[in-house]
Amino acid sequence: MGLFKGLKASKERKKAKEFYSEIPRMNAEKRELRKLKAVLSARLTAFIDKTFIEGAEIISNWQEKGSEGRPPAMFSSAFKDVKTIGGTVTVYLPQKYTNIYFELGSKYQSALLTKNQVIALADSTATDVSYSLTLAHPLAPLALLSIDAEQDDDAGDDDPSPDPTPDMTPDMEPEMTPDMEPDMDDPIADCQAVCAEVTACQEFIDACGADITAQALDGCLQTCVDDENARAQILGAAGLPCEVVVPAAIDDFGLTEVCVDDEDLCEDIVCVNPADTCEGNTAVTFEGE
């Protein structure tokens, strides 16, 4: 069983790396390519968030033990299993980028970086990744941290000047922050608001129909309550335009097979009892003809 499990994991990793590597040079129909890039963008955002948390948790566990001895070995894999609403998938991010986000998490937890410094470095690295993948919209990782920083800004700071963006060097002087954990007033409510916004997109309704859209909304609302990891991923979609977030949401909901664009609705279909939407469409072959 262990051998088969290892072979399956190896296959999934190969598939994940190929997906990442092929996106920039993929020769596909424009709409399909846009959808694939949106899916990869959503998965990478979840990967980055998970890597950041991983780095922070390693230091946190060490701190809870009294910070005795040398800090733990610091390494994070370039392959991670990421939860989506449609299931768990293996995602790849080149090791150099993985190391950066892992280090950001560990240095933030160690108080070597402030919240704004982390956000600046995370966004800068995300821009590099997005450019290499030719994404239409830059990745926007660490959404919970960004929301918390905006709340701090709204509340007002004693020093209104922004933190300078530091170099990522091991000997960086520490800067203490009073609160090392991002906090939200009501993350479940915020998550459910994103669900409502996404499923209200006309692109979603046109692709899936009103009934499936309603079911997707119900499932998304419940996921916000039940699954903290998926909740963070949904929150990461906040503010993204419909044309970007809808294809990714349809993929994550596992609705790719049932949600289609209107112009493709009757393409290459054999209708036994032709629906109204199929009448007059020359691409449809009716049974018996």
Kinemage of the C-alpha trace (Angstrom):
@kinemage 1
@onewidth
@group {chain A} dominant
@subgroup {mainchain}
@vectorlist {calphas} color= white
{ca met a 1} P 0.000 0.000 0.000
{ca gly a 2} L 2.868 2.380 0.854
{ca leu a 3} L 4.447 1.856 -2.566
{ca phe a 4} L 1.220 2.600 -4.416
{ca lys a 5} L 0.619 5.651 -2.246
{ca gly a 6} L 4.133 6.882 -3.031
{ca leu a 7} L 3.649 6.344 -6.756
{ca lys a 8} L 0.366 8.243 -6.677
{ca ala a 9} L 1.975 11.153 -4.801
{ca ser a 10} L 4.829 11.223 -7.324
{ca lys a 11} L 2.368 11.284 -10.197
{ca glu a 12} L 0.394 14.126 -8.610
{ca arg a 13} L 3.575 16.136 -8.090
{ca lys a 14} L 4.629 15.659 -11.684
{ca lys a 15} L 1.192 16.752 -12.838
{ca ala a 16} L 1.303 19.841 -10.598
{ca lys a 17} L 4.734 20.892 -11.861
{ca glu a 18} L 3.720 20.399 -15.482
{ca phe a 19} L 0.592 22.490 -14.955
{ca tyr a 20} L 2.691 25.319 -13.512
{ca ser a 21} L 5.390 25.097 -16.187
{ca glu a 22} L 3.068 24.833 -19.174
{ca ile a 23} L 0.822 27.817 -18.377
{ca pro a 24} L 3.185 30.557 -19.706
{ca arg a 25} L 3.705 28.809 -23.048
{ca met a 26} L 0.356 27.089 -23.413
{ca asn a 27} L -1.257 27.494 -26.806
{ca ala a 28} L -4.949 27.286 -26.035
{ca glu a 29} L -8.150 29.078 -26.919
{ca lys a 30} L -8.173 32.457 -25.170
{ca arg a 31} L -11.175 31.789 -22.952
{ca glu a 32} L -9.872 28.372 -21.869
{ca leu a 33} L -6.420 29.779 -21.132
{ca arg a 34} L -7.954 32.557 -19.052
{ca lys a 35} L -9.841 29.963 -17.043
{ca leu a 36} L -6.739 27.819 -16.460
{ca lys a 37} L -4.741 30.825 -15.314
{ca ala a 38} L -7.498 31.781 -12.897
{ca val a 39} L -7.538 28.254 -11.480
{ca leu a 40} L -3.748 28.241 -11.054
{ca ser a 41} L -3.892 31.684 -9.459
{ca ala a 42} L -6.420 30.540 -6.854
{ca arg a 43} L -4.411 27.417 -6.058
{ca leu a 44} L -1.125 29.314 -5.754
{ca thr a 45} L -2.747 31.826 -3.422
{ca ala a 46} L -3.806 28.983 -1.132
{ca phe a 47} L -0.323 27.417 -1.436
{ca ile a 48} L 1.386 30.679 -0.421
{ca asp a 49} L -0.938 31.193 2.545
{ca lys a 50} L -0.300 27.636 3.710
{ca thr a 51} L 3.478 28.047 3.348
{ca phe a 52} L 3.471 31.296 5.315
{ca ile a 53} L 1.457 29.686 8.123
{ca glu a 54} L 3.779 26.671 8.106
{ca gly a 55} L 6.814 28.899 8.678
{ca ala a 56} L 5.050 30.782 11.456
{ca glu a 57} L 3.847 27.616 13.193
{ca ile a 58} L 7.327 26.054 13.329
{ca ile a 59} L 8.640 29.091 15.188
{ca ser a 60} L 5.507 29.284 17.338
{ca asn a 61} L 5.913 25.678 18.477
{ca trp a 62} L 9.551 26.342 19.303
{ca gln a 63} L 8.602 29.467 21.245
{ca glu a 64} L 5.986 27.556 23.233
{ca lys a 65} L 8.742 25.185 24.379
{ca gly a 66} L 10.673 28.135 25.778
{ca ser a 67} L 12.833 28.800 22.707
{ca glu a 68} L 15.412 26.441 24.160
{ca gly a 69} L 18.375 25.351 22.076
{ca arg a 70} L 18.848 26.185 18.431
{ca pro a 71} L 15.830 27.096 16.264
{ca pro a 72} L 14.314 24.155 14.379
{ca ala a 73} L 15.471 23.244 10.879
{ca met a 74} L 13.693 25.426 8.369
{ca phe a 75} L 12.501 23.862 5.123
{ca ser a 76} L 9.250 23.817 3.191
{ca ser a 77} L 8.434 21.605 0.234
{ca ala a 78} L 7.741 23.106 -3.191
{ca phe a 79} L 4.769 20.710 -3.418
{ca lys a 80} L 1.774 20.998 -1.144
{ca asp a 81} L -1.696 19.507 -0.948
{ca val a 82} L -4.197 22.352 -1.026
{ca lys a 83} L -7.857 22.036 -0.099
{ca thr a 84} L -10.351 23.373 -2.585
{ca ile a 85} L -14.102 23.183 -2.410
{ca gly a 86} L -13.943 20.481 -5.087
{ca gly a 87} L -11.363 18.405 -3.197
{ca thr a 88} L -7.653 18.305 -2.406
{ca val a 89} L -5.114 18.977 -5.161
{ca thr a 90} L -1.310 18.995 -5.259
{ca val a 91} L 0.126 22.419 -6.120
{ca tyr a 92} L 3.683 23.345 -7.155
{ca leu a 93} L 5.591 26.592 -6.619
{ca pro a 94} L 9.330 26.780 -7.452
{ca gln a 95} L 11.525 26.260 -4.413
{ca lys a 96} L 13.016 29.769 -4.459
{ca tyr a 97} L 9.560 31.316 -4.096
{ca thr a 98} L 8.463 28.714 -1.550
{ca asn a 99} L 11.513 29.560 0.556
{ca ile a 100} L 10.657 33.253 0.533
{ca tyr a 101} L 7.094 32.787 1.789
{ca phe a 102} L 8.187 30.206 4.350
{ca glu a 103} L 10.852 32.618 5.628
{ca leu a 104} L 8.329 35.456 5.766
{ca gly a 105} L 6.136 33.365 8.060
{ca ser a 106} L 8.999 32.402 10.359
{ca lys a 107} L 10.406 35.939 10.559
{ca tyr a 108} L 6.988 37.437 11.178
{ca gln a 109} L 6.382 35.039 14.049
{ca ser a 110} L 9.884 35.806 15.371
{ca ala a 111} L 9.121 39.548 15.272
{ca leu a 112} L 11.915 40.127 12.755
{ca leu a 113} L 9.453 41.640 10.301
{ca thr a 114} L 6.480 43.892 10.832
{ca lys a 115} L 3.107 43.221 9.293
{ca asn a 116} L 3.532 45.881 6.609
{ca gln a 117} L 7.011 44.648 5.741
{ca val a 118} L 5.668 41.121 5.260
{ca ile a 119} L 2.863 42.368 3.034
{ca ala a 120} L 5.279 44.439 0.921
{ca leu a 121} L 7.679 41.532 0.416
{ca ala a 122} L 4.856 39.060 -0.207
{ca asp a 123} L 3.290 41.327 -2.829
{ca ser a 124} L 6.642 41.957 -4.522
{ca thr a 125} L 7.331 38.233 -4.796
{ca ala a 126} L 3.758 37.585 -5.955
{ca thr a 127} L 4.287 40.126 -8.748
{ca asp a 128} L 7.393 38.233 -9.892
{ca val a 129} L 5.515 34.923 -9.890
{ca ser a 130} L 2.555 36.460 -11.733
{ca tyr a 131} L 4.822 37.976 -14.381
{ca ser a 132} L 6.623 34.676 -14.976
{ca leu a 133} L 3.260 32.949 -15.454
{ca thr a 134} L 1.838 35.797 -17.605
{ca leu a 135} L -1.176 36.077 -15.304
{ca ala a 136} L -3.643 38.808 -16.228
{ca his a 137} L -4.027 39.803 -12.564
{ca pro a 138} L -1.221 39.577 -9.976
{ca leu a 139} L -1.521 37.074 -7.175
{ca ala a 140} L -2.844 38.564 -3.939
{ca pro a 141} L -1.651 36.278 -1.116
{ca leu a 142} L -1.938 36.706 2.662
{ca ala a 143} L -5.365 38.298 2.420
{ca leu a 144} L -6.079 37.926 6.142
{ca leu a 145} L -2.871 39.777 6.990
{ca ser a 146} L -3.696 42.548 4.518
{ca ile a 147} L -7.204 42.964 5.922
{ca asp a 148} L -5.776 43.173 9.427
{ca ala a 149} L -3.263 45.815 8.298
{ca glu a 150} L -6.051 47.868 6.712
{ca gln a 151} L -8.018 47.700 9.951
{ca asp a 152} L -4.961 48.923 11.830
{ca asp a 153} L -4.614 51.802 9.371
{ca asp a 154} L -8.256 52.755 9.803
{ca ala a 155} L -7.846 52.755 13.572
{ca gly a 156} L -4.895 55.126 13.228
{ca asp a 157} L -1.284 54.649 14.226
{ca asp a 158} L 1.021 56.726 16.402
{ca asp a 159} L 3.527 56.664 13.540
{ca pro a 160} L 1.658 57.126 10.246
{ca ser a 161} L 4.753 56.630 8.087
{ca pro a 162} L 4.882 53.247 6.312
{ca asp a 163} L 7.456 50.645 7.223
{ca pro a 164} L 10.395 50.537 4.841
{ca thr a 165} L 10.655 47.414 2.713
{ca pro a 166} L 13.664 45.491 4.044
{ca asp a 167} L 16.036 43.090 2.337
{ca met a 168} L 15.512 39.436 3.135
{ca thr a 169} L 18.716 38.928 5.135
{ca pro a 170} L 19.238 36.557 8.084
{ca asp a 171} L 20.834 39.246 10.284
{ca met a 172} L 17.892 41.647 10.115
{ca glu a 173} L 17.351 43.633 13.309
{ca pro a 174} L 14.093 42.682 15.057
{ca glu a 175} L 11.111 44.986 15.138
{ca met a 176} L 8.520 44.045 17.700
{ca thr a 177} L 4.830 44.211 16.916
{ca pro a 178} L 2.184 44.091 19.662
{ca asp a 179} L -0.004 41.585 17.865
{ca met a 180} L 1.503 38.742 15.888
{ca glu a 181} L -1.726 37.129 14.766
{ca pro a 182} L -4.071 38.480 12.091
{ca asp a 183} L -7.517 39.111 13.500
{ca met a 184} L -10.858 39.657 11.845
{ca asp a 185} L -14.090 40.821 13.408
{ca asp a 186} L -16.095 37.977 11.836
{ca pro a 187} L -14.206 35.874 9.271
{ca ile a 188} L -17.194 33.591 8.693
{ca ala a 189} L -19.452 36.507 7.802
{ca asp a 190} L -16.760 38.003 5.577
{ca cys a 191} L -16.294 34.637 3.867
{ca gln a 192} L -20.028 34.289 3.270
{ca ala a 193} L -20.105 37.802 1.819
{ca val a 194} L -17.508 36.702 -0.747
{ca cys a 195} L -19.642 33.644 -1.572
{ca ala a 196} L -22.595 35.938 -2.246
{ca glu a 197} L -20.514 38.293 -4.391
{ca val a 198} L -19.043 35.498 -6.526
{ca thr a 199} L -22.331 33.686 -7.130
{ca ala a 200} L -23.985 37.016 -7.932
{ca cys a 201} L -21.633 37.473 -10.892
{ca gln a 202} L -23.587 37.317 -14.129
{ca glu a 203} L -20.827 35.125 -15.588
{ca phe a 204} L -21.527 32.517 -12.899
{ca ile a 205} L -25.291 32.595 -13.425
{ca asp a 206} L -24.930 32.449 -17.223
{ca ala a 207} L -22.556 29.489 -17.001
{ca cys a 208} L -24.355 27.434 -14.350
{ca gly a 209} L -27.992 28.516 -14.375
{ca ala a 210} L -30.039 29.817 -11.472
{ca asp a 211} L -30.658 26.463 -9.757
{ca ile a 212} L -27.028 25.332 -9.668
{ca thr a 213} L -25.922 28.839 -8.673
{ca ala a 214} L -28.274 28.724 -5.682
{ca gln a 215} L -26.943 25.305 -4.688
{ca ala a 216} L -23.362 26.528 -5.069
{ca leu a 217} L -24.121 29.504 -2.828
{ca asp a 218} L -25.621 27.274 -0.141
{ca gly a 219} L -22.581 24.985 -0.252
{ca cys a 220} L -20.171 27.909 -0.116
{ca leu a 221} L -21.967 29.481 2.855
{ca gln a 222} L -21.758 26.212 4.784
{ca thr a 223} L -18.102 25.740 3.852
{ca cys a 224} L -17.329 29.122 5.420
{ca val a 225} L -18.664 27.738 8.694
{ca asp a 226} L -17.163 24.239 8.559
{ca asp a 227} L -13.742 24.514 6.905
{ca glu a 228} L -11.204 27.083 8.116
{ca asn a 229} L -8.689 26.359 5.324
{ca ala a 230} L -11.294 26.681 2.578
{ca arg a 231} L -12.582 29.819 4.314
{ca ala a 232} L -9.160 31.438 3.972
{ca gln a 233} L -9.059 30.545 0.282
{ca ile a 234} L -12.524 32.016 -0.313
{ca leu a 235} L -11.504 35.211 1.478
{ca gly a 236} L -8.531 35.397 -0.871
{ca ala a 237} L -10.964 35.875 -3.760
{ca ala a 238} L -12.421 39.034 -2.260
{ca gly a 239} L -12.288 41.964 -4.646
{ca leu a 240} L -11.255 39.968 -7.700
{ca pro a 241} L -13.196 40.772 -10.892
{ca cys a 242} L -15.878 38.337 -11.978
{ca glu a 243} L -14.033 37.281 -15.123
{ca val a 244} L -11.128 36.120 -12.959
{ca val a 245} L -12.848 34.604 -9.951
{ca val a 246} L -15.786 32.816 -11.637
{ca pro a 247} L -13.746 30.210 -13.604
{ca ala a 248} L -11.701 29.429 -10.496
{ca ala a 249} L -14.829 29.199 -8.335
{ca ile a 250} L -16.536 26.846 -10.789
{ca asp a 251} L -13.443 24.615 -10.709
{ca asp a 252} L -13.243 24.665 -6.899
{ca phe a 253} L -16.955 23.906 -6.553
{ca gly a 254} L -16.457 20.870 -8.805
{ca leu a 255} L -18.986 22.243 -11.287
{ca thr a 256} L -16.815 22.213 -14.414
{ca glu a 257} L -18.831 19.382 -15.979
{ca val a 258} L -22.231 21.004 -15.438
{ca cys a 259} L -21.448 24.688 -15.885
{ca val a 260} L -20.905 25.794 -19.467
{ca asp a 261} L -21.023 29.044 -21.367
{ca asp a 262} L -24.268 29.847 -23.170
{ca glu a 263} L -22.662 29.642 -26.601
{ca asp a 264} L -21.458 26.114 -25.831
{ca leu a 265} L -24.700 24.938 -24.218
{ca cys a 266} L -25.932 22.876 -27.159
{ca glu a 267} L -22.669 22.215 -28.983
{ca asp a 268} L -22.172 18.588 -30.041
{ca ile a 269} L -25.226 17.413 -28.048
{ca val a 270} L -27.558 14.580 -29.071
{ca cys a 271} L -31.025 15.529 -27.802
{ca val a 272} L -33.626 12.817 -27.228
{ca asn a 273} L -36.258 15.343 -26.177
{ca pro a 274} L -34.813 18.617 -27.419
{ca ala a 275} L -35.010 21.409 -24.856
{ca asp a 276} L -36.063 24.896 -25.822
{ca thr a 277} L -32.458 26.018 -25.620
{ca cys a 278} L -31.530 23.496 -28.326
{ca glu a 279} L -34.226 24.353 -30.856
{ca gly a 280} L -32.891 25.963 -33.980
{ca asn a 281} L -29.252 25.234 -33.120
{ca thr a 282} L -27.590 23.638 -36.130
{ca ala a 283} L -24.815 22.169 -33.978
{ca val a 284} L -27.344 19.799 -32.346
{ca thr a 285} L -28.122 16.360 -33.677
{ca phe a 286} L -31.537 15.112 -32.639
{ca glu a 287} L -31.956 11.408 -32.089
{ca gly a 288} L -33.631 9.722 -35.063
{ca glu a 289} L -32.314 12.129 -37.690
